[in-house]
């Protein structure tokens, strides 16, 4: 017996001294795209849990005891913010974890510094009840995901300064990956140093096409921006106002929504108004987020022949969306396959 005890004490001792010096940073995120980006930046130094199911409506997630429990000993809590995942506050409160309360270095609103669209005003507060701080679906613009990644890297650096260089290196790598998916490797090579920054800036100011022409680089454009050329100016209907950042980035025209009042199925008059709009504008595509009923979309489709594309907006929702790049590629494919 004594021998067994001393052996187990010895093994315990060995396991303590062979453990890595640094403890992983335990991160809890609300949405899955935040988990994905955190894993890209944090690599082996983080363990990340996402609270929401990627197929779930991100506006309405019911906090559970499991969510509170996993947050109890988290070092960092990351939310999308902008009023989308307000349910996160209940989880943070219920966890009783002082390290992740709002205002501490262990609490990050990932969309900090992302330019917000559709801020409710006195004149137009139609979407204010579901988007009280403007439209929060910012992550579907790949240029915004780079800002989000910078914010996440900033928090990891603060919480784990010993590995700051590692996080910054991973951030750089992630941004290069997004730039390559966005513009294509050939164009990045042709532009050379700081290509990602230059091309992102030209895209944001709407000068990309003209700039590529003057530089005679048109033929080098690849990636999502190349795919999107065939979609430019095309009109689509969406169920919810999920795609405003995505559409603006890729030059798609959002003609209208099936959802008239957030959270309420479209009334018959509104469905029929959309039918008229689809006919008048010869619209061929309706994007319907997977967590909304397709009933209204199918109705419009039956009257007009427009195709209903059921779309996913979070990473890990399907096998095609196991990465952020896969998520954006799949959305563009949904459109390429149906938009005429
Ligand atoms: Zn929304």
Boltz pocket constraint, residues with backbone or C-beta under 6 A from the ligand:
constraints:
  - pocket:
      binder: B
      contacts: [[A, 59], [A, 130], [A, 131], [A, 136], [A, 137], [A, 240], [A, 241], [A, 242]]
      max_distance: 6.0
